[in-house]
Amino acid sequence: MNAFANLSGAQAAAVFVMLLEDAEAAQLLAHLEPDELAEVGATMCELGDIEPAQIQSAIGAFVAEADREVIPARDRNAQVRNLFGRALGDVKAESMMQRIGTDQRPRSLEIARWLVPQVTARLIGKEHPQVISVLLLMLEPENAAAILALLSEEMQPLVVERIARLGPVTSDAVEMLDRLLTAQITTQFGTSALEMGGPREAANLINLAAGDTAKRVLPAIEEKDAELAANIEAEMFTFEMLFDLDNLGMGRLLRDVESEALVDALKGLPEDQREPFLGAMSSRAADGVRDEIEMRGRLKREDVEKAQKSIVEIARSLADQGEIAMGAGDGDFV
């Protein structure tokens, strides 16, 4: 057992590499010189079964080496910025450095990551394509793609072209984008839009989440803070809440809903639950929707839920604008 424990440097390195996930091991090996890589690789092939003592010895050698090393603090920010740049690209790296920096004031670029695509598209839709392209690169790909789809047909190719051609982006350009977004958010929503978090935002995330998220999340929060769970639940906006709209409110909602989305959303409902929607239409229009539902083939549950969520977002927007009333009838969104 002691022989197993006394590993050479190459053996310790080989064992340590084999303890890592494949992707992590590959990244580590990529930093070795050719002769070092050959030695470690040969040792990995030569080692038979690796006993617990060998694993302990390899980790112990790593810890001992770490005890002798000192990582200097000099230029630490530059080192982190360089690593982020290699991992994320310059644009996202700059955004990340702003997030972890000492300046803790709200950043509009961070807020943009949480806005629904419809809101972000409205904020930036008339800006220069170069500005839009930089912002989209700083967002998650799914969110950026949704925003791109909401831009005008004339703007879309201009933005995609600039994304394809975009080179290094300076910190000054990122700061300018941040100021522009701050001005747009303040103009359209007021300074209160810069206040992040709260039950409303938590409820919105739950509404947009897939599956039975609410059934798992809310009980867990209630165990710790019953009042907070109640506040979040009060802000929840579900598709079932639309069943309580009166004919006037439902008619207003349906004017903004695409026919295909409505058919997909109603396809997943029992016939009696479709009536609040169909009852707000003319007899001819309602019969047409019924026919489309019958002709529509089988739909995946996720497609039905996607359509229902799109209608919920339209209803949320109309409720915020005071065009439809939900809940107790006092005009407030609940």
Helices and strands as residue ranges (DSSP letters): H 2-5, H 9-18, H 22-29, H 34-46, H 52-68, H 76-88, H 90-100, H 108-112, H 117-124, H 129-137, H 141-150, H 155-165, H 171-189, G 191-194, H 199-208, H 213-224, H 226-234, G 239-244, H 247-255, H 259-267, H 271-278, H 283-295, H 301-320
